[in-house]
Amino acid sequence: MAEIRKLLPTVVVLQIFVAMGVTSWLSYVSARKEVEQLVNKIIVQESNLTKYQVTKYLSVPQFFQKMNQIAIANGNLNVENFPNLERYFWRQVQLGQTSAPDDATSGEEKGISYIFYGNARGDFLGVERQDGKSLMRIRTQETAPQRVFYELDAQGKRSPEVRRQEYDPRDRPWYQAAQGRRKLLWSPIYASSSDRSLGINSVLPIYDNSGALRGVMAVEVSLAQISEFLRGLKTSQMSKAFIIDGSGKLVGTSVAEPLSTQDNQQVLATQSLDPMIQETAKKLLSDYKILQNPPQPEPFSLEIDGDRLFVQVSTLQEMELDWRIILMIPEAVFMDRVYANVRTTLLLGFAALGGAVAVCLITSRWIVKPIALLDRAAQEIQAEEFNPKTLVNTIKRDDELGQLARVFQEMAVKIYNREKGMKKQMDRLRIEQEQASVASKLATVNQKSSLQELLKQSQTLRIKEKRIPNFNISDLLKKVKYFQSFSEADIQEMIKIGYQKQLPEASYVCREDEPGDAFYLILTGTVEMYVEKINKFLANLSDGNFFGELSLLLGIPQTATVRTTTDTLLFVIDRHGLQTLLQRDRELADEIAIELHQHLDEHQGELDERQEMFKNWGLIAEDDNSFNDNTLTLIRQRITTIFEV
């Protein structure tokens, strides 16, 4: 009876404990999964919002510059007429003194704060808005080599001279960045000559009719303004954001910290005073190499000092800036409530467990005591020492155990008399039970073996299924610039004429100087591209990248060797397949020629290199220097000749 007395509460308590543990664990896992999905959704939304608002903020100086460029081109603005230019600049800096209620940042100015112009003679004129006041700087041949500072009143008129400073605009980074450039661009980040603060300028080169640089107009955006703008964004108070340039240095941050050192140098993101920004930057730059690799489109998580951090990285390529915007949200912000719910569940479970133990002990004692007396009577019968008084108290009970005791006592004599015969029957029954038990165990073992074999087969099938990747080749082909104008039907036709090719690690895809007879699109895996003749490494390519298109389309030998660095799966379109497609639809050939011409036109160095190669192969004459003027015509002729379209 000691075993029943212990077993009954143990079974009940164990069930409650297991149910409580499983419930708590499932609740925690489910809550964490929901939190992760929620955080991913929030960080994507906030990252998109941050990128949109930063792009919108940086578009303001670009807008003013384009507007000025149009005014100059139409003859409405003469940059050499400094009195009119001064008035024009003063009006432009006044445009940003008010903002709409629905603006992205409450109280943030919508216009520009500093616009200036310097010409090739060293003359300079700039108007700036500082702390609600307008400040004008001017340098002419009469004041050279100094520029003079004036304050402007509410009507834009000059006050008496404030101070002077030696200054030559031609020596400044913004002016030098514009030399040799023909379009609107961004200057490098540099320290201001007046207050040594860091900033970046939207720069507009201005040329005269002879093609000589006439001067440079610039609009300044300080890094302090960018940080202040980030701190004012309507994103979650739980997140932090920072921007780095192509060298890993801080451009702006949503936390209050300096962006420059004492010697006016940019602070590296890995040396930020904010621990979260510092450690995140180290991880992203060293492990994820976000400056070398394109950012992941989906958010991902990092482990920093045991804490999980959700991160989203985006770029500002639309603004022609090699910057990265990083948004971070700690998981702990959301998990605190989950942990509190788990603790509450455990406390309630332990309280229920304690109550169950007490009830089980009382119930088991009430049930086990008469059973113990029946057991004692049975032992007396077996020992031929049965005493009817043993069950006196149990017989008085009105429940099922009392009825059982009465029947037990009435049958005690009969049982005693039949005990010997029963012993023999019990011996036979015991043997049969043992045999049945053995047979049952054997059947169970066989059943378990079969089940384990089925589980192994299922696991093997799942592993094989996981190894089979699922590709959307149509989406990958649409990202190739030469096929972006193709219709969905054209893309599907390309998929039909192409085929997949599996290569193990260290296999050559193509060799330098071999005929270029195929276009390759990487589905999975990585390859390395290098020039064997001079042992020069060119690039590493991975999922979604492509190569071999120039050699295939222009009918020239391969200019580099490509070899797999991991097991790689390629999608291949050979010359015969592409010829079939182009002959079926001749307009596709012209669309490819236009895309190829635009690609070469955007990469002048590569265009010159192709010109020399064509001369070496006799495709154009040695003295023919019209290649750059007739590039599209030559490309069309090559495609027409090669693919017979």
C-alpha positions as CSV (number, residue, x, y, z in Angstrom):
1,M,0.0,0.0,0.0
2,A,3.0,2.3,0.4
3,E,3.5,2.3,-3.3
4,I,-0.2,3.2,-4.0
5,R,0.0,5.9,-1.4
6,K,2.9,7.5,-3.2
7,L,1.9,6.6,-6.7
8,L,-1.5,8.2,-6.7
9,P,-0.4,11.8,-5.8
10,T,2.7,11.4,-7.9
11,V,0.7,10.6,-11.0
12,V,-1.7,13.5,-10.5
13,V,1.0,16.0,-9.7
14,L,3.2,14.8,-12.6
15,Q,0.3,15.3,-15.1
16,I,-0.3,18.8,-13.8
17,F,3.4,19.6,-13.9
18,V,3.9,18.3,-17.4
19,A,0.7,20.1,-18.6
20,M,1.9,23.4,-17.0
21,G,5.4,23.0,-18.5
22,V,4.2,22.2,-22.0
23,T,1.6,25.1,-21.8
24,S,4.3,27.6,-20.7
25,W,6.7,26.4,-23.3
26,L,4.2,26.5,-26.1
27,S,3.0,29.9,-25.0
28,Y,6.6,31.2,-24.9
29,V,7.5,29.8,-28.3
30,S,4.3,31.0,-29.9
31,A,4.7,34.5,-28.4
32,R,8.3,34.7,-29.5
33,K,7.4,33.7,-33.0
34,E,4.6,36.3,-33.1
35,V,7.0,38.9,-31.7
36,E,9.6,38.1,-34.4
37,Q,6.9,38.5,-37.1
38,L,5.7,41.7,-35.6
39,V,9.2,43.1,-35.2
40,N,10.0,42.2,-38.8
41,K,6.9,43.9,-40.0
42,I,7.6,47.0,-37.9
43,I,11.2,47.3,-38.8
44,V,10.5,47.0,-42.6
45,Q,7.8,49.7,-42.3
46,E,10.0,52.0,-40.3
47,S,13.0,51.3,-42.5
48,N,11.0,52.2,-45.6
49,L,9.7,55.3,-43.8
50,T,13.1,56.4,-42.7
51,K,14.6,55.9,-46.2
52,Y,11.7,57.8,-47.7
53,Q,12.0,60.7,-45.3
54,V,15.8,60.9,-45.6
55,T,15.5,60.8,-49.4
56,K,12.8,63.5,-49.3
57,Y,15.1,65.6,-47.0
58,L,18.1,65.3,-49.3
59,S,16.0,65.9,-52.4
60,V,15.3,69.5,-51.2
61,P,18.8,70.9,-52.1
62,Q,18.8,68.9,-55.3
63,F,15.4,70.4,-56.3
64,F,16.7,74.0,-55.7
65,Q,19.8,73.2,-57.8
66,K,17.8,71.8,-60.7
67,M,15.5,74.9,-60.5
68,N,18.6,77.1,-60.6
69,Q,20.1,75.1,-63.5
70,I,16.9,75.8,-65.5
71,A,17.0,79.5,-64.6
72,I,20.6,79.8,-65.8
73,A,19.9,77.8,-69.0
74,N,16.9,80.0,-69.9
75,G,18.8,83.2,-69.3
76,N,16.7,84.2,-66.3
77,L,19.6,84.1,-63.9
78,N,23.1,85.6,-64.5
79,V,25.5,84.2,-62.0
80,E,28.0,86.9,-62.7
81,N,25.6,89.7,-61.7
82,F,26.3,89.5,-58.0
83,P,23.7,92.1,-56.8
84,N,20.9,90.2,-58.6
85,L,22.4,86.9,-57.5
86,E,22.6,88.1,-53.9
87,R,18.9,89.0,-53.9
88,Y,18.1,85.7,-55.6
89,F,19.9,83.6,-53.0
90,W,18.3,85.6,-50.2
91,R,14.8,84.8,-51.4
92,Q,15.7,81.0,-51.7
93,V,16.9,80.7,-48.1
94,Q,13.7,82.4,-46.9
95,L,11.6,79.7,-48.5
96,G,12.3,77.2,-45.7
97,Q,11.3,79.3,-42.6
98,T,7.8,77.7,-42.3
99,S,6.6,74.1,-42.6
100,A,3.3,72.4,-43.1
101,P,1.6,70.6,-40.1
102,D,1.8,67.2,-41.8
103,D,5.6,67.5,-42.4
104,A,7.7,64.5,-41.5
105,T,9.4,66.3,-38.7
106,S,7.7,68.8,-36.5
107,G,9.3,72.2,-36.9
108,E,11.8,71.1,-39.5
109,E,12.6,73.6,-42.2
110,K,11.6,72.6,-45.6
111,G,14.0,74.8,-47.6
112,I,17.8,75.3,-47.7
113,S,19.9,77.1,-45.2
114,Y,23.1,78.0,-47.2
115,I,23.6,78.5,-50.9
116,F,26.7,79.9,-52.5
117,Y,28.5,80.4,-55.8
118,G,32.2,80.6,-56.8
119,N,33.7,81.3,-60.2
120,A,36.9,80.6,-62.0
121,R,38.3,84.1,-61.0
122,G,38.0,83.4,-57.3
123,D,34.9,85.5,-56.8
124,F,32.4,84.2,-54.3
125,L,28.9,85.0,-53.1
126,G,26.9,83.0,-50.4
127,V,23.8,83.6,-48.4
128,E,23.1,81.6,-45.2
129,R,20.3,81.5,-42.6
130,Q,21.6,81.0,-39.1
131,D,19.4,81.1,-36.0
132,G,16.7,83.1,-37.8
133,K,19.2,85.6,-39.2
134,S,20.5,85.9,-42.8
135,L,24.3,86.2,-43.3
136,M,25.9,87.1,-46.6
137,R,29.5,86.3,-47.6
138,I,31.2,88.0,-50.7
139,R,34.6,87.9,-52.3
140,T,35.4,90.0,-55.4
141,Q,38.5,91.2,-57.1
142,E,38.4,94.3,-54.9
143,T,38.3,92.3,-51.6
144,A,40.6,89.4,-52.7
145,P,42.1,87.5,-51.1
146,Q,39.5,88.0,-48.3
147,R,35.8,87.6,-48.3
148,V,33.6,90.0,-46.3
149,F,30.7,89.0,-44.0
150,Y,27.5,91.0,-43.8
151,E,24.2,90.5,-42.0
152,L,21.0,91.0,-44.0
153,D,17.9,92.5,-42.6
154,A,14.3,91.4,-43.1
155,Q,14.3,93.0,-46.5
156,G,17.5,91.4,-47.6
157,K,19.6,94.6,-47.3
158,R,23.1,94.6,-46.0
159,S,24.1,95.8,-42.5
160,P,27.6,97.2,-41.8
161,E,30.5,94.8,-42.3
162,V,30.8,92.1,-39.6
163,R,34.2,90.6,-40.3
164,R,36.6,89.4,-43.0
165,Q,38.3,86.1,-43.7
166,E,40.9,84.9,-46.2
167,Y,39.1,82.6,-48.6
168,D,39.5,81.2,-52.1
169,P,36.6,79.1,-53.3
170,R,38.7,77.4,-55.9
171,D,40.7,75.6,-53.2
172,R,37.5,74.2,-51.5
173,P,36.5,70.5,-51.9
174,W,33.1,71.4,-53.3
175,Y,34.6,73.5,-56.2
176,Q,37.3,70.9,-56.9
177,A,34.7,68.1,-57.0
178,A,32.8,69.8,-59.8
179,Q,35.9,70.1,-62.1
180,G,35.5,67.9,-65.1
181,R,31.9,67.0,-64.2
182,R,29.0,67.9,-66.4
183,K,26.0,67.1,-64.1
184,L,24.6,67.7,-60.7
185,L,26.6,65.8,-58.0
186,W,27.4,65.5,-54.3
187,S,30.7,66.8,-52.9
188,P,32.7,64.7,-50.4
189,I,32.1,65.3,-46.7
190,Y,34.4,68.1,-45.5
191,A,34.9,70.6,-42.7
192,S,33.4,74.1,-43.1
193,S,36.0,76.9,-43.4
194,S,34.0,79.2,-41.1
195,D,33.0,77.0,-38.1
196,R,34.8,73.7,-39.0
197,S,31.5,71.7,-38.9
198,L,31.2,68.7,-41.2
199,G,28.9,68.9,-44.2
200,I,28.1,67.8,-47.7
201,N,27.1,69.9,-50.7
202,S,24.8,69.5,-53.7
203,V,27.1,70.8,-56.4
204,L,26.1,72.3,-59.8
205,P,29.0,72.9,-62.3
206,I,28.3,75.8,-64.7
207,Y,30.0,76.0,-68.1
208,D,30.2,78.8,-70.7
209,N,29.5,78.4,-74.4
210,S,33.1,77.4,-75.1
211,G,32.9,74.5,-72.6
212,A,35.1,76.1,-70.0
213,L,34.1,75.9,-66.3
214,R,32.5,79.2,-65.5
215,G,31.8,78.6,-61.9
216,V,30.2,76.2,-59.3
217,M,26.9,76.7,-57.4
218,A,26.5,74.6,-54.2
219,V,23.8,74.1,-51.5
220,E,25.1,72.9,-48.1
221,V,23.7,70.2,-45.9
222,S,25.5,69.8,-42.5
223,L,25.9,66.4,-40.9
224,A,24.5,67.9,-37.7
225,Q,21.3,68.8,-39.6
226,I,21.1,65.1,-40.9
227,S,21.4,63.8,-37.3
228,E,18.9,66.3,-36.0
229,F,16.6,65.2,-38.9
230,L,17.0,61.5,-37.9
231,R,16.1,62.3,-34.3
232,G,12.9,64.1,-35.4
233,L,11.6,61.3,-37.6
234,K,8.2,59.8,-36.8
235,T,9.6,56.3,-36.2
236,S,9.2,54.1,-33.2
237,Q,10.8,55.4,-30.0
238,M,12.1,51.8,-29.5
239,S,14.4,52.0,-32.6
240,K,17.7,53.6,-33.4
241,A,18.9,54.7,-36.8
242,F,22.3,55.7,-38.1
243,I,23.8,56.4,-41.6
244,I,27.4,55.5,-42.7
245,D,29.2,56.4,-45.9
246,G,31.2,54.1,-48.1
247,S,34.2,54.2,-45.7
248,G,32.2,53.1,-42.6
249,K,32.1,56.6,-41.1
250,L,29.1,58.2,-39.4
251,V,27.0,60.5,-41.5
252,G,24.2,60.9,-39.1
253,T,22.6,59.2,-36.0
254,S,19.4,59.4,-34.1
255,V,21.2,59.6,-30.8
256,A,22.9,62.7,-29.5
257,E,26.7,62.2,-30.1
258,P,29.4,64.1,-32.0
259,L,30.1,63.1,-35.6
260,S,33.6,64.5,-35.7
261,T,36.8,64.2,-33.7
262,Q,38.7,67.1,-32.2
263,D,40.7,67.4,-35.4
264,N,37.5,67.7,-37.5
265,Q,37.6,64.2,-38.9
266,Q,34.6,62.0,-39.3
267,V,34.0,59.4,-36.5
268,L,34.0,55.8,-37.5
269,A,30.7,54.0,-36.8
270,T,32.7,51.3,-34.9
271,Q,33.9,54.1,-32.5
272,S,30.5,55.5,-31.8
273,L,29.8,56.5,-28.2
274,D,26.5,54.6,-28.3
275,P,27.3,50.9,-27.5
276,M,24.4,49.5,-29.6
277,I,25.5,51.5,-32.7
278,Q,29.2,50.6,-32.1
279,E,28.6,46.9,-31.7
280,T,26.1,46.7,-34.6
281,A,28.5,48.5,-36.9
282,K,31.3,46.1,-36.0
283,K,29.1,43.1,-36.8
284,L,27.8,44.5,-40.1
285,L,31.2,45.7,-41.4
286,S,33.2,42.6,-40.4
287,D,30.8,39.7,-40.6
288,Y,28.2,40.9,-43.1
289,K,30.5,43.2,-45.1
290,I,27.6,45.6,-46.0
291,L,30.0,48.0,-47.7
292,Q,31.1,45.3,-50.2
293,N,27.9,43.3,-50.6
294,P,24.5,44.6,-51.5
295,P,22.2,44.8,-48.4
296,Q,19.7,42.0,-47.7
297,P,16.2,42.9,-48.7
298,E,14.7,41.3,-45.6
299,P,15.5,42.2,-42.0
300,F,17.8,39.9,-40.0
301,S,18.9,39.5,-36.4
302,L,22.2,39.9,-34.6
303,E,23.4,38.6,-31.2
304,I,25.2,41.4,-29.3
305,D,26.4,40.6,-25.8
306,G,23.7,37.9,-25.4
307,D,20.9,40.3,-26.6
308,R,19.1,39.8,-29.8
309,L,18.8,42.8,-32.2
310,F,16.7,43.1,-35.3
311,V,18.4,45.0,-38.1
312,Q,17.4,46.4,-41.5
313,V,19.9,47.9,-44.0
314,S,19.0,50.1,-47.0
315,T,20.9,52.2,-49.4
316,L,20.6,55.7,-50.9
317,Q,21.5,54.7,-54.5
318,E,18.6,56.7,-55.8
319,M,20.3,59.8,-54.5
320,E,23.7,58.7,-56.0
321,L,25.1,58.5,-52.5
322,D,27.2,55.5,-51.3
323,W,25.5,55.6,-47.9
324,R,23.9,52.9,-45.8
325,I,20.9,53.5,-43.6
326,I,20.8,51.1,-40.6
327,L,17.7,50.7,-38.4
328,M,17.8,48.7,-35.2
329,I,15.1,47.4,-32.8
330,P,16.1,45.3,-29.7
331,E,14.0,42.2,-29.2
332,A,14.0,42.8,-25.4
333,V,11.6,45.7,-26.0
334,F,8.9,43.3,-27.0
335,M,9.9,40.2,-25.0
336,D,9.6,41.8,-21.6
337,R,5.8,41.3,-21.7
338,V,6.3,37.8,-23.0
339,Y,8.6,37.0,-20.1
340,A,6.1,38.5,-17.6
341,N,3.3,36.3,-19.0
342,V,5.5,33.2,-18.7
343,R,6.4,34.1,-15.1
344,T,2.7,34.6,-14.3
345,T,1.8,31.3,-15.9
346,L,4.5,29.5,-13.9
347,L,3.4,31.1,-10.6
348,L,-0.2,30.1,-11.2
349,G,0.9,26.6,-12.2
350,F,2.9,26.1,-9.1
351,A,0.0,27.4,-7.0
352,A,-2.3,24.9,-8.7
353,L,0.4,22.2,-8.2
354,G,0.6,22.9,-4.5
355,G,-3.2,22.7,-4.1
356,A,-3.3,19.5,-6.1
357,V,-0.6,17.9,-3.9
358,A,-2.6,18.6,-0.7
359,V,-5.9,17.3,-2.2
360,C,-4.2,14.2,-3.5
361,L,-2.6,13.4,-0.1
362,I,-5.9,13.7,1.7
363,T,-7.8,11.7,-1.0
364,S,-5.2,9.0,-1.2
365,R,-5.2,8.5,2.6
366,W,-9.0,8.2,2.6
367,I,-8.9,5.7,-0.3
368,V,-5.8,3.7,0.6
369,K,-6.6,3.0,4.3
370,P,-9.5,0.5,3.7
371,I,-7.6,-1.0,0.8
372,A,-4.7,-1.6,3.2
373,L,-7.0,-3.5,5.6
374,L,-8.3,-5.6,2.7
375,D,-4.7,-6.3,1.8
376,R,-3.9,-7.3,5.3
377,A,-7.0,-9.7,5.4
378,A,-5.8,-11.2,2.1
379,Q,-2.4,-11.9,3.6
380,E,-3.9,-13.5,6.7
381,I,-6.0,-15.8,4.4
382,Q,-2.9,-16.7,2.5
383,A,-1.1,-17.4,5.8
384,E,-4.1,-19.4,7.1
385,E,-4.4,-16.9,9.9
386,F,-7.5,-15.0,8.8
387,N,-9.2,-12.9,11.6
388,P,-12.8,-11.6,10.9
389,K,-12.2,-8.6,13.2
390,T,-9.6,-7.2,10.8
391,L,-12.4,-5.8,8.6
392,V,-14.8,-4.7,11.3
393,N,-14.3,-0.9,10.8
394,T,-14.3,-1.3,7.0
395,I,-17.6,-3.2,6.9
396,K,-19.3,-0.3,8.7
397,R,-18.7,2.0,5.7
398,D,-21.6,2.7,3.4
399,D,-19.6,3.3,0.2
400,E,-18.3,0.8,-2.3
401,L,-15.3,-0.1,-0.1
402,G,-17.7,-1.1,2.7
403,Q,-19.7,-3.3,0.4
404,L,-16.5,-4.8,-0.9
405,A,-15.3,-5.6,2.7
406,R,-18.6,-7.3,3.5
407,V,-18.4,-9.5,0.4
408,F,-14.8,-10.1,1.1
409,Q,-15.5,-11.4,4.6
410,E,-18.3,-13.6,3.4
411,M,-16.2,-15.1,0.8
412,A,-13.1,-15.5,3.0
413,V,-14.0,-19.0,4.1
414,K,-14.7,-20.1,0.5
415,I,-11.5,-18.5,-0.7
416,Y,-9.5,-20.2,2.1
417,N,-11.0,-23.6,1.2
418,R,-10.4,-23.1,-2.5
419,E,-6.9,-21.6,-2.0
420,K,-5.0,-24.7,-2.9
421,G,-6.9,-25.2,-6.1
422,M,-6.6,-21.6,-6.9
423,K,-2.8,-21.7,-6.4
424,K,-2.5,-24.2,-9.2
425,Q,-4.8,-22.3,-11.5
426,M,-2.9,-19.1,-10.7
427,D,0.4,-20.8,-11.5
428,R,-1.0,-21.8,-14.9
429,L,-2.4,-18.4,-15.4
430,R,0.9,-16.8,-14.5
431,I,2.7,-18.9,-17.1
432,E,0.1,-17.9,-19.7
433,Q,0.4,-14.3,-18.8
434,E,4.1,-14.4,-19.0
435,Q,3.9,-16.0,-22.4
436,A,1.3,-13.4,-23.5
437,S,3.6,-10.7,-22.1
438,V,6.6,-12.0,-24.1
439,A,4.5,-12.2,-27.2
440,S,3.2,-8.7,-26.7
441,K,6.7,-7.3,-26.1
442,L,7.9,-9.0,-29.3
443,A,5.0,-7.5,-31.2
444,T,5.8,-4.1,-29.7
445,V,9.5,-4.4,-30.6
446,N,8.5,-5.4,-34.2
447,Q,6.1,-2.5,-34.4
448,K,8.7,0.0,-33.1
449,S,11.3,-1.3,-35.5
450,S,8.8,-0.8,-38.4
451,L,7.9,2.6,-37.1
452,Q,11.5,3.7,-36.7
453,E,12.2,2.5,-40.3
454,L,9.3,4.6,-41.5
455,L,10.5,7.6,-39.6
456,K,14.0,7.2,-41.1
457,Q,12.5,7.0,-44.6
458,S,10.4,10.0,-43.9
459,Q,13.3,11.9,-42.5
460,T,15.4,11.0,-45.6
461,L,12.7,12.2,-47.9
462,R,12.4,15.5,-46.0
463,I,16.2,16.0,-46.1
464,K,16.2,15.3,-49.9
465,E,13.2,17.7,-50.3
466,K,15.0,20.4,-48.4
467,R,18.1,20.0,-50.7
468,I,16.0,20.7,-53.8
469,P,15.9,24.4,-54.1
470,N,12.8,26.2,-55.5
471,F,13.8,28.9,-58.0
472,N,11.8,31.6,-59.8
473,I,13.9,31.8,-62.9
474,S,11.4,34.2,-64.4
475,D,12.0,36.8,-61.7
476,L,15.8,36.4,-61.9
477,L,15.8,36.9,-65.7
478,K,13.7,40.0,-65.4
479,K,16.4,41.6,-63.2
480,V,19.0,41.2,-66.1
481,K,19.2,44.6,-67.7
482,Y,19.3,43.2,-71.2
483,F,15.9,41.4,-70.8
484,Q,14.0,44.0,-68.7
485,S,12.0,45.1,-71.7
486,F,11.0,41.5,-72.6
487,S,7.4,40.5,-72.1
488,E,6.4,37.7,-69.8
489,A,5.8,35.5,-72.9
490,D,9.4,36.3,-74.1
491,I,10.8,35.4,-70.6
492,Q,8.9,32.1,-70.6
493,E,10.2,31.3,-74.1
494,M,13.8,32.0,-72.8
495,I,13.2,29.6,-69.9
496,K,12.1,26.9,-72.4
497,I,15.2,27.3,-74.6
498,G,17.6,27.4,-71.6
499,Y,18.6,24.6,-69.3
500,Q,20.1,24.1,-65.8
501,K,23.7,22.9,-65.3
502,Q,25.0,21.6,-62.0
503,L,28.8,22.0,-61.4
504,P,30.8,20.8,-58.3
505,E,33.3,23.0,-56.5
506,A,36.5,24.0,-58.4
507,S,34.9,23.4,-61.9
508,Y,35.7,25.7,-64.8
509,V,32.5,27.3,-66.3
510,C,34.5,29.0,-69.1
511,R,38.1,29.8,-69.8
512,E,39.8,32.9,-71.0
513,D,40.1,33.2,-74.9
514,E,37.5,30.4,-75.4
515,P,34.6,31.1,-77.7
516,G,31.8,33.0,-75.9
517,D,28.9,30.8,-76.8
518,A,26.6,31.0,-73.7
519,F,25.0,33.3,-71.1
520,Y,25.1,32.1,-67.5
521,L,22.7,33.0,-64.6
522,I,23.7,31.7,-61.1
523,L,20.8,30.1,-59.3
524,T,22.7,28.8,-56.3
525,G,26.4,28.8,-55.4
526,T,29.4,31.1,-56.0
527,V,32.0,31.5,-58.7
528,E,35.2,33.5,-59.0
529,M,36.2,35.5,-62.1
530,Y,39.8,36.3,-62.9
531,V,42.3,36.9,-65.8
532,E,44.7,33.9,-66.1
533,K,47.3,35.7,-68.2
534,I,48.1,38.2,-65.6
535,N,46.8,36.3,-62.6
536,K,44.4,39.1,-61.7
537,F,41.3,38.5,-59.6
538,L,38.2,40.4,-60.9
539,A,35.2,39.5,-58.8
540,N,33.1,36.9,-56.8
541,L,29.6,36.3,-58.1
542,S,26.7,34.6,-56.3
543,D,23.0,33.9,-56.4
544,G,21.2,36.1,-59.1
545,N,24.4,37.3,-60.7
546,F,25.1,36.6,-64.4
547,F,28.1,36.6,-66.8
548,G,29.1,35.7,-70.4
549,E,26.5,38.1,-72.0
550,L,29.0,40.4,-73.9
551,S,31.0,37.5,-75.4
552,L,27.7,35.8,-76.5
553,L,26.1,38.9,-77.9
554,L,29.1,40.4,-79.7
555,G,30.6,37.0,-80.8
556,I,34.0,37.6,-79.1
557,P,36.1,35.2,-77.0
558,Q,35.8,35.1,-73.3
559,T,37.9,37.8,-71.6
560,A,38.2,36.1,-68.3
561,T,38.1,32.7,-66.6
562,V,35.2,31.7,-64.4
563,R,35.5,28.9,-61.9
564,T,33.1,27.6,-59.2
565,T,34.1,28.1,-55.5
566,T,31.2,26.0,-54.2
567,D,28.7,23.5,-55.6
568,T,26.9,25.7,-58.1
569,L,23.7,25.4,-60.1
570,L,23.5,27.5,-63.3
571,F,20.8,28.5,-65.8
572,V,22.3,28.5,-69.3
573,I,21.2,30.0,-72.6
574,D,23.5,28.9,-75.4
575,R,24.0,30.6,-78.8
576,H,21.6,28.2,-80.6
577,G,18.8,28.7,-78.2
578,L,19.1,32.5,-78.2
579,Q,19.3,32.5,-82.0
580,T,16.1,30.5,-82.2
581,L,14.4,33.1,-80.0
582,L,15.7,36.2,-81.9
583,Q,14.8,34.7,-85.3
584,R,11.3,34.1,-84.0
585,D,11.0,37.8,-82.8
586,R,13.4,40.1,-84.5
587,E,12.4,43.1,-82.4
588,L,14.0,41.4,-79.3
589,A,17.4,41.6,-81.0
590,D,17.1,45.4,-81.4
591,E,16.0,45.8,-77.7
592,I,19.0,43.8,-76.6
593,A,21.3,45.9,-78.8
594,I,19.9,49.1,-77.3
595,E,20.4,47.8,-73.7
596,L,24.0,46.7,-74.5
597,H,24.7,50.1,-76.1
598,Q,23.5,51.9,-73.0
599,H,25.6,49.7,-70.8
600,L,28.8,50.4,-72.8
601,D,27.9,54.1,-73.0
602,E,27.6,54.3,-69.2
603,H,31.0,52.6,-68.8
604,Q,33.4,54.6,-71.0
605,G,36.5,52.7,-69.9
606,E,34.9,49.4,-70.9
607,L,33.8,51.0,-74.2
608,D,37.3,52.0,-75.1
609,E,38.6,48.6,-74.1
610,R,36.1,46.9,-76.5
611,Q,37.1,49.3,-79.3
612,E,40.7,48.1,-79.0
613,M,39.6,44.4,-78.9
614,F,37.5,44.9,-82.1
615,K,40.5,46.4,-83.8
616,N,42.7,43.5,-82.8
617,W,40.2,41.0,-84.1
618,G,39.8,42.9,-87.4
619,L,36.1,43.8,-86.8
620,I,36.8,47.5,-87.3
621,A,39.7,49.2,-89.2
622,E,42.8,50.3,-87.3
623,D,42.4,53.9,-88.4
624,D,38.6,53.9,-87.7
625,N,38.0,56.2,-84.7
626,S,34.3,56.5,-85.2
627,F,33.5,53.6,-82.9
628,N,32.2,55.8,-80.1
629,D,29.9,57.6,-82.5
630,N,28.5,54.5,-84.2
631,T,28.5,52.0,-81.3
632,L,24.8,51.1,-81.5
633,T,25.1,50.6,-85.3
634,L,28.1,48.3,-84.9
635,I,26.3,46.3,-82.1
636,R,23.2,45.8,-84.3
637,Q,25.4,44.6,-87.2
638,R,27.2,42.2,-84.9
639,I,24.0,40.7,-83.5
640,T,22.4,40.5,-87.0
641,T,25.5,38.7,-88.4
642,I,26.0,36.3,-85.5
643,F,22.4,35.3,-85.0
644,E,21.3,35.6,-88.6
645,V,18.3,37.9,-87.8
